[in-house]
Amino acid sequence: MQPKLALLDDELIAKILEEAFELLRCPAVKVQNPEARELLASAGAKLYPDTQVVGISKSLVQKALESVPREFYLYDYDGNPVIHYGGDSIHFDPGSSGIAMLNPDTLEHETTETPHLIRLLKVAEQLPQYDAQSTAVICHEVPKDIQDSYRLYLALLYSKKPIVTGAFTNKTVQEMIEMLTLFGGSAEAAREKPRAIFDVCPAPPLIWSNFGAGNLIALAKAGIPAEIVSVPLAGAAAPVTMLGTVTQHTAEVLAGITIHQLAKPGSPIVWGGAAAIFDMRKGATPMGAVETAMLDCSYAQVAKSLHMPTHAYLGATDSKLVDAQAGLESGITAMVGALSGINMISGAGMLDFLACHSAEKLVIDAEAIAMAKRMVIGIKQHTETLATGFYDEKINFKGGDFLKQKITMQLFREEQHLPSSVIDRDSTRAWKAAGGLDAFGRAKLRVKELLASYRRPELDLDKVNRLHAFMRDLAQKAGLEQLPALEDYQPT
């Protein structure tokens, strides 16, 4: 039996959907991309002159929903299906697009550059809890025009895992699609066995920007999976109630799905988000708040009622350090996401409202993820009897003889998750003898071990060189004569 968390009943989900359909009709949605407006108008949507506002009917949305794939896979470099989007499959990836990284020695938040992203890629590559890589941080030393493409370039070079990425312009999404085609061997190969999925964000309330809608159209035409990440803020850019925010989120996602499927019916798309409450005291968007996790759990239920693949941003913290608050918020929300059966859960490693990344937090979060994955496996019956078969007339009532039983050695690894050395289960004496480190201290050691043990993936040299030439050409067009040095890896 797999345990599940649900906050909404069927009647409430139906009401959310009905009100979302009504929002799409009136006040309708602002669509700032001309091609998206044309697609909608051609399909019968109502255009409001000179406003960019489009009224989308329930029937038009329902037709779009009919063509959406209810499941699909992301593949690794070797062509193996690794990530299943659909049902209650659960996967995790590091958070994306951070602008700073925690220096574990000074505890300062450093502006991120190439070495920071490479460090995160190397660590995540070796942690099995992360099913995918992400383009985790911005590399500020390269021109803004190529930052999205450059992050994908590094992920392709340093990892074989699937990649969660995204583009902030209509130009860069085309470049990134071309990079995936180049590395996949052909456009058909990139479509048949997609290596990456792109986060695409509407702008609350009820706006699809020029680049957001343009990204949806480009990805749909290419057959590259898209992940809608709607970010309503309860009380600021969305109604203050959680149900109101989930309803607005539903409308924004449905509008995006409609644009996407009109561009190319049958292209894979995911119902995702990074919904949050708005903290009225601090003016902040707390990603570690329990209500934020409740919002994600709720919109995932709405998606699952339509049999849609799902995504959420959980497992992050608002703390500025890898401390008790970070563990509390990240662990609880990762568990909520897992129990909600969300297919892809992003956010691990992130601090400070998703602004800062930490390799040390990444390894601690991996332990929380392992616990969450163990929880959703549930309790299984391994033996014919539950307990009586473990006893006989010679039982030692003072402590039992269970350690001596062969079945104990046979089954304990199936029953128990065994954490890494990041988690302390030693006696006080042994803990002191090992240095008396806290979790952050142990995580620092673990990161050093992972960086030392990292080995570059074996990749097709011809593809690597073509990818490098492509990226170098983009850089030169952006005014950067030489790409940043990659220390241990420089293609010919």
NULUMKE-159928 format. One record per residue (C-alpha): residue number from 1; x, y, z. Coordinates in Angstrom, 3 decimals. Example, Ala and Ser with C-alpha at 12.3 -4.5 7.8 and 13.67 -1.06 7.14 Angstrom:
<sites>
   resi         c1         c2         c3
      1     12.300     -4.500      7.800
      2     13.670     -1.060      7.140
</sites>
This chain:
<sites>
   resi         c1         c2         c3
      1      0.000      0.000      0.000
      2      1.483      3.344     -1.092
      3      0.620      6.150      1.331
      4     -0.871      9.252     -0.260
      5     -1.629     12.800      0.815
      6     -4.772     14.536     -0.435
      7     -6.211     17.861      0.720
      8     -9.138     18.238     -1.706
      9    -12.213     16.102     -2.263
     10    -13.735     15.419     -5.693
     11    -16.460     18.015     -5.269
     12    -13.954     20.764     -4.491
     13    -11.733     19.792     -7.419
     14    -14.731     20.015     -9.743
     15    -15.541     23.488     -8.402
     16    -11.937     24.632     -8.903
     17    -12.047     23.495    -12.519
     18    -15.382     25.141    -13.201
     19    -14.260     28.464    -11.758
     20    -10.978     28.226    -13.666
     21    -12.938     27.808    -16.895
     22    -14.962     30.861    -15.929
     23    -11.781     32.897    -15.301
     24    -10.571     31.984    -18.791
     25    -13.823     33.338    -20.202
     26    -13.963     36.450    -18.022
     27    -11.784     38.329    -17.112
     28     -9.935     36.148    -19.661
     29     -6.159     35.937    -20.188
     30     -3.632     38.472    -21.445
     31     -1.558     36.817    -24.185
     32      1.344     39.023    -25.256
     33      2.683     36.787    -28.032
     34      1.151     37.563    -31.472
     35      1.505     34.002    -32.784
     36     -0.202     32.611    -29.684
     37     -3.081     35.065    -30.086
     38     -3.426     34.056    -33.736
     39     -3.515     30.363    -32.816
     40     -6.209     31.025    -30.234
     41     -8.266     33.241    -32.554
     42     -8.090     30.693    -35.364
     43     -9.445     28.081    -32.964
     44    -12.405     30.275    -31.987
     45    -11.155     32.200    -28.952
     46    -12.466     35.735    -28.444
     47     -9.955     38.534    -29.027
     48    -10.477     41.855    -27.293
     49     -9.152     44.595    -29.624
     50     -6.111     46.633    -28.562
     51     -5.752     44.840    -25.205
     52     -3.975     41.523    -25.988
     53     -6.711     39.919    -23.876
     54     -8.144     36.623    -25.114
     55    -11.261     34.866    -23.877
     56    -10.830     31.086    -24.027
     57    -13.908     28.870    -23.955
     58    -14.259     25.715    -21.905
     59    -14.782     23.661    -25.047
     60    -11.518     24.922    -26.551
     61     -9.594     23.978    -23.406
     62    -11.232     20.561    -23.261
     63    -10.267     19.879    -26.859
     64     -6.662     20.764    -26.025
     65     -6.717     18.464    -23.001
     66     -7.828     15.574    -25.185
     67     -4.577     15.625    -27.171
     68     -2.146     15.922    -24.231
     69     -0.037     12.785    -23.578
     70     -0.873     11.426    -20.126
     71      2.618     10.015    -19.715
     72      6.043     10.188    -21.311
     73      9.711      9.613    -20.417
     74     12.925     11.593    -20.248
     75     16.050      9.710    -21.300
     76     19.679      9.786    -20.278
     77     22.629     10.251    -22.647
     78     22.746      6.507    -23.383
     79     19.078      6.423    -24.411
     80     17.696      4.773    -21.287
     81     14.242      5.842    -20.029
     82     15.005      7.318    -16.610
     83     12.176      9.659    -15.643
     84      8.528      8.730    -15.967
     85      6.112     11.622    -16.104
     86      2.699     10.206    -15.289
     87      0.734      8.426    -12.571
     88      2.307      8.649     -9.121
     89      5.936      8.247    -10.216
     90      8.211     10.435     -8.089
     91     11.484     12.054     -9.155
     92     13.677     14.848     -7.805
     93     16.070     17.346     -9.350
     94     18.083     20.268     -7.933
     95     16.472     23.697     -8.053
     96     17.166     25.899    -11.078
     97     18.313     29.410    -11.975
     98     19.929     30.447     -8.717
     99     21.903     33.674     -8.790
    100     24.195     32.990     -5.812
    101     25.965     30.077     -4.152
    102     26.834     29.542     -0.524
    103     30.549     29.501      0.157
    104     30.806     26.684      2.746
    105     33.872     28.215      4.396
    106     32.935     31.895      4.637
    107     29.135     31.347      4.611
    108     28.863     34.254      2.180
    109     26.523     34.174     -0.825
    110     28.793     34.437     -3.853
    111     27.680     35.625     -7.289
    112     27.634     32.490     -9.408
    113     29.975     31.760    -12.292
    114     31.028     28.694    -14.284
    115     32.932     26.880    -11.469
    116     29.865     27.075     -9.211
    117     27.616     25.375    -11.754
    118     30.222     22.720    -12.526
    119     30.560     21.992     -8.803
    120     26.802     21.421     -8.504
    121     26.687     19.277    -11.648
    122     29.495     17.040    -10.381
    123     27.833     16.542     -7.001
    124     24.342     15.862     -8.356
    125     25.698     13.474    -10.985
    126     26.889     11.073     -8.286
    127     23.864     11.207     -5.991
    128     21.300      8.578     -7.053
    129     18.506     10.447     -5.273
    130     18.580     13.009     -8.096
    131     16.999     11.491    -11.169
    132     17.800     14.566    -13.253
    133     20.251     17.429    -13.404
    134     19.162     21.050    -13.578
    135     20.713     24.175    -15.020
    136     21.096     25.120    -11.408
    137     22.678     28.586    -11.373
    138     23.291     31.523    -13.693
    139     26.870     31.975    -14.896
    140     27.210     35.723    -14.591
    141     30.587     36.063    -16.321
    142     29.070     35.204    -19.719
    143     26.826     37.667    -21.599
    144     23.163     37.593    -20.668
    145     22.219     36.732    -24.254
    146     23.826     33.282    -23.959
    147     23.407     32.454    -20.258
    148     20.528     30.008    -20.815
    149     22.290     28.162    -23.641
    150     25.594     28.138    -21.777
    151     24.071     26.471    -18.717
    152     22.622     23.716    -20.899
    153     25.995     23.375    -22.641
    154     27.709     22.692    -19.302
    155     25.028     20.227    -18.191
    156     25.416     18.272    -21.436
    157     29.198     18.138    -20.999
    158     29.322     17.141    -17.336
    159     26.333     14.823    -16.976
    160     24.593     11.858    -18.535
    161     21.363     12.386    -16.616
    162     18.191     13.963    -18.027
    163     18.109     17.737    -17.604
    164     15.504     20.167    -16.291
    165     16.200     23.535    -17.882
    166     14.516     26.635    -19.275
    167     14.934     29.711    -21.439
    168     14.158     33.346    -20.721
    169     13.858     34.488    -24.358
    170     12.336     33.186    -27.579
    171     15.777     33.324    -29.203
    172     17.555     31.181    -26.633
    173     14.884     28.470    -26.568
    174     15.512     27.925    -30.295
    175     19.260     27.761    -29.687
    176     18.797     25.247    -26.885
    177     16.513     23.069    -28.999
    178     19.222     23.101    -31.662
    179     21.817     22.056    -29.068
    180     19.668     19.096    -28.012
    181     19.187     18.146    -31.652
    182     22.931     18.333    -32.244
    183     23.739     16.229    -29.199
    184     20.890     13.790    -29.845
    185     21.985     13.178    -33.415
    186     18.872     14.510    -35.177
    187     15.640     16.391    -34.565
    188     13.753     13.103    -34.700
    189     16.056     11.495    -32.131
    190     15.719     14.482    -29.806
    191     11.947     14.219    -30.103
    192     11.692     10.428    -29.784
    193     13.982     10.206    -26.756
    194     13.934     13.646    -25.143
    195     16.907     14.388    -22.914
    196     15.597     17.641    -21.436
    197     12.416     19.320    -20.310
    198     11.926     23.110    -20.274
    199     10.263     25.056    -17.482
    200      7.954     27.721    -18.928
    201      6.359     30.339    -16.669
    202      3.221     32.447    -17.041
    203      3.151     35.802    -15.237
    204      0.453     35.998    -12.589
    205     -2.237     37.026    -12.538
    206     -3.534     35.472    -15.798
    207     -0.782     36.646    -18.173
    208      1.170     34.677    -20.737
    209      4.133     36.855    -21.704
    210      5.640     37.109    -25.175
    211      8.578     34.812    -24.343
    212      6.516     32.445    -22.166
    213      3.930     31.750    -24.849
    214      6.653     31.808    -27.507
    215      8.579     29.135    -25.599
    216      5.465     26.951    -25.439
    217      4.965     27.213    -29.200
    218      8.618     26.504    -30.049
    219      8.815     23.497    -27.739
    220      5.520     22.073    -28.972
    221      6.605     22.320    -32.619
    222      9.914     20.617    -31.792
    223      8.251     17.914    -29.693
    224     10.509     18.785    -26.729
    225      8.683     18.426    -23.377
    226      7.497     21.588    -21.643
    227      6.771     22.027    -17.949
    228      4.404     24.862    -17.063
    229      5.624     26.508    -13.856
    230      2.867     28.848    -12.739
    231      3.925     31.020     -9.771
    232      0.844     32.656     -8.190
    233      1.512     34.367     -4.849
    234     -1.432     34.024     -2.475
    235     -2.396     37.469     -1.231
    236     -0.250     39.451     -3.704
    237     -0.489     38.165     -7.286
    238     -3.342     35.776     -6.535
    239     -6.321     35.601     -4.146
    240     -5.366     35.386     -0.472
    241     -7.138     32.065      0.010
    242     -5.389     28.859     -0.948
    243     -8.420     27.693     -2.899
    244     -8.526     30.981     -4.801
    245     -4.832     30.707     -5.627
    246     -5.183     27.093     -6.784
    247     -8.083     28.148     -9.003
    248     -6.049     30.942    -10.598
    249     -3.112     28.528    -11.014
    250     -5.467     26.105    -12.763
    251     -6.639     28.791    -15.188
    252     -3.072     29.857    -16.023
    253     -1.984     26.283    -16.670
    254     -5.052     25.483    -18.767
    255     -4.407     28.569    -20.919
    256     -0.804     27.441    -21.442
    257     -1.841     23.907    -22.342
    258     -4.300     25.292    -24.903
    259     -1.652     27.462    -26.600
    260      0.811     24.560    -26.546
    261     -1.556     21.974    -28.019
    262     -2.818     24.379    -30.695
    263      0.814     24.746    -31.828
    264      1.188     20.976    -32.144
    265     -1.364     18.536    -30.716
    266      0.165     15.608    -28.868
    267      3.362     17.327    -27.751
    268      4.296     16.444    -24.143
    269      3.511     18.992    -21.451
    270      3.477     18.942    -17.648
    271      1.147     20.607    -15.126
    272      3.631     22.236    -12.764
    273      4.310     25.261    -10.656
    274      6.032     27.106     -7.864
    275      3.019     28.529     -6.088
    276      3.658     30.239     -2.755
    277      2.019     32.365     -0.141
    278      3.011     36.019      0.255
    279      4.325     36.773      3.746
    280      2.473     39.937      4.786
    281      4.963     40.777      7.536
    282      8.156     40.563      5.502
    283      6.978     41.040      1.923
    284      8.590     37.701      1.099
    285      7.616     34.589     -0.862
    286      8.407     31.747      1.558
    287      9.114     28.519     -0.324
    288      9.551     26.658      2.965
    289      6.111     27.550      4.347
    290      3.733     24.664      4.980
    291      1.018     26.574      3.093
    292      3.282     26.673      0.038
    293      3.523     22.898      0.192
    294     -0.248     22.687      0.639
    295     -0.763     24.781     -2.500
    296      1.466     22.429     -4.492
    297     -0.246     19.338     -3.124
    298     -3.627     20.830     -4.041
    299     -2.857     21.865     -7.613
    300     -1.252     18.457     -8.178
    301     -4.560     16.879     -7.159
    302     -6.365     19.013     -9.720
    303     -3.874     17.888    -12.375
    304     -4.212     14.243    -11.381
    305     -7.998     14.476    -11.694
    306     -7.305     15.136    -15.393
    307     -4.595     12.424    -15.496
    308     -1.913     15.017    -16.265
    309      1.829     14.652    -15.504
    310      2.823     16.847    -12.562
    311      5.650     19.032    -11.226
    312      6.230     21.216     -8.150
    313      8.882     23.315     -6.447
    314      9.460     21.803     -2.994
    315     12.433     20.780     -0.861
    316     13.794     24.322     -0.677
    317     14.182     26.699      2.250
    318     14.048     30.408      3.009
    319     16.998     30.129      5.395
    320     20.220     31.783      4.300
    321     22.391     28.998      5.751
    322     22.322     25.205      5.822
    323     20.928     25.121      9.338
    324     18.073     23.646     11.362
    325     15.514     25.804      9.558
    326     16.829     24.580      6.200
    327     16.484     20.953      7.277
    328     13.031     21.513      8.745
    329     11.531     23.281      5.737
    330     13.244     21.235      3.048
    331     12.571     17.854      4.619
    332      8.908     18.479      5.357
    333      8.086     19.893      1.934
    334     10.005     17.148      0.096
    335      7.940     14.592      2.016
    336      4.707     16.423      1.172
    337      5.622     16.350     -2.513
    338      6.448     12.654     -2.441
    339      3.251     11.736     -0.598
    340      1.313     13.790     -3.151
    341      2.711     11.621     -5.955
    342      4.188     14.589     -7.844
    343      6.215     13.350    -10.801
    344      9.064     15.883    -10.685
    345      9.966     17.787     -7.527
    346     12.443     20.633     -8.021
    347     14.111     22.783     -5.385
    348     16.700     20.674     -3.583
    349     19.899     22.503     -2.706
    350     18.271     25.914     -2.676
    351     18.344     28.592      0.026
    352     17.040     32.138      0.385
    353     13.700     31.943     -1.475
    354     15.304     30.002     -4.393
    355     17.998     32.664     -4.931
    356     21.005     30.770     -3.562
    357     22.329     27.245     -4.139
    358     24.493     25.059     -1.916
    359     26.303     21.841     -2.790
    360     26.320     20.948      0.903
    361     22.568     21.359      1.136
    362     22.272     19.252     -2.010
    363     23.826     16.268     -0.218
    364     21.727     16.797      2.931
    365     18.569     17.125      0.848
    366     19.495     13.861     -0.867
    367     19.125     12.160      2.522
    368     15.679     13.713      3.007
    369     14.711     12.606     -0.494
    370     15.840      9.050      0.252
    371     13.631      9.060      3.346
    372     10.691     10.416      1.345
    373     11.152      7.756     -1.323
    374     11.279      5.110      1.401
    375      8.042      6.439      2.868
    376      6.111      6.164     -0.392
    377      7.173      2.536     -0.812
    378      5.040      1.916      2.253
    379      4.942     -1.189      4.433
    380      5.109     -4.567      2.711
    381      4.339     -8.032      4.022
    382      7.476    -10.094      3.434
    383      6.498    -13.172      5.444
    384      3.422    -15.409      5.563
    385      2.779    -14.542      9.197
    386      3.316    -11.069     10.577
    387      5.091    -11.888     13.851
    388      4.238    -15.359     15.112
    389      6.636    -17.053     12.709
    390      9.553    -15.238     14.361
    391      8.890    -16.913     17.696
    392      9.288    -20.419     19.069
    393      8.976    -21.941     22.528
    394     12.595    -21.059     23.319
    395     12.211    -17.309     22.932
    396     14.485    -15.213     25.106
    397     12.094    -12.844     26.867
    398     14.928    -10.575     28.008
    399     15.904     -9.426     24.553
    400     14.918    -11.995     21.984
    401     17.150    -13.769     19.530
    402     16.132    -11.862     16.421
    403     19.676    -10.779     15.541
    404     20.623    -14.455     15.228
    405     17.841    -15.279     12.782
    406     18.840    -15.709      9.120
    407     15.704    -13.878      7.993
    408     16.864    -10.756      9.834
    409     19.961    -10.596      7.651
    410     17.884    -11.397      4.576
    411     15.258     -8.717      5.062
    412     16.665     -5.801      7.037
    413     17.986     -4.017      3.938
    414     14.559     -4.241      2.321
    415     12.847     -2.899      5.421
    416     15.328     -0.195      6.344
    417     16.796      2.717      4.416
    418     20.469      3.023      5.329
    419     21.600      6.655      5.098
    420     25.073      7.863      4.178
    421     27.586      9.202      6.668
    422     25.956     12.634      6.348
    423     23.380     11.334      8.840
    424     24.813     10.686     12.318
    425     23.667      7.527     14.114
    426     26.803      6.970     16.181
    427     27.039      6.946     19.936
    428     28.083     10.223     21.540
    429     31.543      8.779     22.176
    430     32.000      7.682     18.560
    431     30.598     10.996     17.272
    432     33.131     12.959     19.341
    433     35.960     10.678     18.246
    434     35.043     11.367     14.613
    435     35.368     15.101     15.152
    436     32.001     16.033     16.658
    437     30.790     17.545     13.390
    438     27.239     18.740     12.812
    439     25.293     17.839      9.660
    440     26.712     20.776      7.720
    441     30.269     19.779      8.651
    442     29.644     16.219      7.523
    443     28.067     17.511      4.308
    444     31.192     19.567      3.570
    445     33.273     16.388      3.807
    446     30.824     14.521      1.593
    447     30.978     17.222     -1.083
    448     34.790     17.040     -1.089
    449     34.579     13.250     -1.506
    450     32.147     13.541     -4.404
    451     34.219     16.172     -6.188
    452     37.317     14.006     -5.794
    453     35.571     10.884     -7.098
    454     33.856     12.560    -10.074
    455     34.827     11.236    -13.480
    456     33.750     12.929    -16.680
    457     31.156     10.924    -18.605
    458     32.337      9.177    -21.738
    459     30.710     11.112    -24.561
    460     30.926     10.967    -28.341
    461     33.898     13.250    -29.078
    462     32.485     14.367    -32.422
    463     29.232     15.488    -30.779
    464     31.152     17.210    -28.005
    465     33.285     19.151    -30.472
    466     30.266     20.165    -32.539
    467     28.491     21.285    -29.371
    468     31.570     23.263    -28.341
    469     31.793     24.900    -31.786
    470     28.112     25.807    -31.614
    471     28.495     27.370    -28.163
    472     31.666     29.201    -29.162
    473     29.856     30.702    -32.151
    474     27.005     31.895    -29.917
    475     29.514     33.405    -27.522
    476     31.363     35.295    -30.252
    477     28.099     36.687    -31.625
    478     27.331     37.900    -28.086
    479     30.703     39.668    -27.901
    480     32.601     37.016    -25.898
    481     35.742     36.053    -27.776
    482     36.648     33.084    -25.558
    483     34.444     30.786    -23.488
    484     35.375     30.503    -19.793
    485     38.012     27.874    -19.073
    486     36.524     24.617    -17.810
    487     39.604     23.639    -15.759
    488     39.556     19.869    -16.202
    489     37.655     19.734    -19.476
    490     38.325     21.598    -22.678
    491     36.966     20.092    -25.943
    492     39.175     20.396    -29.022
</sites>
